[in-house]
Amino acid sequence: MKHTDPIDDLRANADRMAAILRLLANRERLIMLCRLSAGEASVNELVELTGLAQSAVSQHLGVLRDGGAVAVRADAQTRYYRIADDMVRSIFDALCEACGEQSPAGTTP
């Protein structure tokens, strides 16, 4: 079994990782993705969660969809979103774990 160097792995995936991190570099998208990490959610649910206008939520979801982070499913008049990229899901698992280890003020308990 060949062991690879983490630096070599990052170098090989740096462009993709940088693109994913750009998608995540927005407070509202982080909140939406955090909710989506628990499962599928409708646009209306994400509007309620964020307090943003429906058009703003749709714009953020469009950015995430165009970047491949989320996928959409239509059911009659309702659109449901879910995380579609395994790397985004892995990053969110790590973020949730890191946030759980931090107090609200950002210091470790």
C-alpha positions as CSV (number, residue, x, y, z in Angstrom):
1,M,0.0,0.0,0.0
2,K,1.5,3.3,-1.1
3,H,1.4,6.1,1.5
4,T,1.0,9.6,0.0
5,D,2.3,12.8,1.5
6,P,-0.5,15.2,2.7
7,I,1.3,18.1,0.9
8,D,1.2,16.1,-2.4
9,D,-2.5,15.4,-1.8
10,L,-3.2,19.1,-1.2
11,R,-1.2,20.2,-4.2
12,A,-3.1,17.8,-6.4
13,N,-6.4,19.1,-5.1
14,A,-5.6,22.7,-4.3
15,D,-7.7,24.3,-7.1
16,R,-10.8,22.3,-6.1
17,M,-10.3,23.0,-2.4
18,A,-9.8,26.7,-3.1
19,A,-13.0,26.8,-5.2
20,I,-15.0,25.1,-2.4
21,L,-13.6,27.4,0.3
22,R,-14.6,30.4,-1.9
23,L,-18.2,29.0,-1.9
24,L,-18.1,28.7,1.9
25,A,-16.6,32.1,2.5
26,N,-20.0,33.7,3.2
27,R,-21.9,33.8,6.5
28,E,-25.3,33.2,5.0
29,R,-24.1,30.3,2.9
30,L,-22.4,28.7,5.9
31,I,-25.7,28.9,7.8
32,M,-27.7,27.4,4.9
33,L,-25.1,24.6,4.4
34,C,-25.1,23.9,8.1
35,R,-28.9,23.3,8.0
36,L,-28.5,21.2,4.8
37,S,-25.8,19.1,6.5
38,A,-28.8,17.7,8.6
39,G,-30.8,16.9,5.4
40,E,-32.8,18.3,2.6
41,A,-34.5,21.7,3.1
42,S,-36.9,23.9,1.1
43,V,-36.2,27.4,0.0
44,N,-38.9,28.7,2.3
45,E,-37.3,26.9,5.3
46,L,-33.9,28.5,4.4
47,V,-35.6,31.9,4.1
48,E,-37.0,31.5,7.6
49,L,-33.7,30.3,9.0
50,T,-31.6,33.1,7.6
51,G,-34.1,36.0,7.7
52,L,-33.1,37.0,4.2
53,A,-35.5,37.8,1.4
54,Q,-36.4,34.8,-0.9
55,S,-34.5,36.4,-3.8
56,A,-31.3,36.7,-1.7
57,V,-31.6,33.0,-0.5
58,S,-32.2,31.9,-4.1
59,Q,-29.1,33.9,-5.2
60,H,-26.9,32.2,-2.6
61,L,-28.3,28.8,-3.5
62,G,-27.6,29.5,-7.2
63,V,-23.9,30.2,-6.3
64,L,-23.8,26.9,-4.3
65,R,-25.6,25.0,-7.1
66,D,-23.3,26.4,-9.8
67,G,-20.3,25.4,-7.7
68,G,-21.6,21.9,-7.4
69,A,-22.0,22.1,-3.6
70,V,-25.8,21.5,-3.6
71,A,-28.4,19.9,-5.8
72,V,-32.1,20.8,-6.1
73,R,-35.2,18.7,-6.3
74,A,-38.5,20.2,-7.4
75,D,-41.8,19.0,-6.0
76,A,-44.8,20.9,-7.5
77,Q,-44.1,24.5,-6.5
78,T,-41.5,23.8,-3.9
79,R,-37.7,23.4,-4.4
80,Y,-35.7,21.3,-2.0
81,Y,-31.9,21.6,-1.7
82,R,-29.4,19.1,-0.3
83,I,-25.6,18.9,-0.1
84,A,-24.4,17.1,-3.3
85,D,-20.6,17.2,-2.9
86,D,-18.9,14.7,-0.5
87,M,-16.0,17.1,0.1
88,V,-18.4,19.9,1.2
89,R,-20.1,17.4,3.5
90,S,-16.7,16.4,5.0
91,I,-15.7,20.0,5.5
92,F,-19.1,20.7,7.3
93,D,-18.5,17.7,9.5
94,A,-15.2,19.2,10.5
95,L,-16.7,22.7,11.0
96,C,-19.5,21.4,13.1
97,E,-17.0,19.5,15.3
98,A,-14.8,22.5,15.6
99,C,-17.8,24.8,16.4
100,G,-18.9,22.3,19.1
101,E,-15.6,22.6,20.7
102,Q,-15.8,26.4,20.9
103,S,-17.7,28.7,23.2
104,P,-19.9,31.3,21.5
105,A,-17.2,33.9,22.2
106,G,-14.8,31.9,20.2
107,T,-12.7,30.7,23.1
108,T,-12.3,27.1,24.1
109,P,-14.2,26.3,27.3
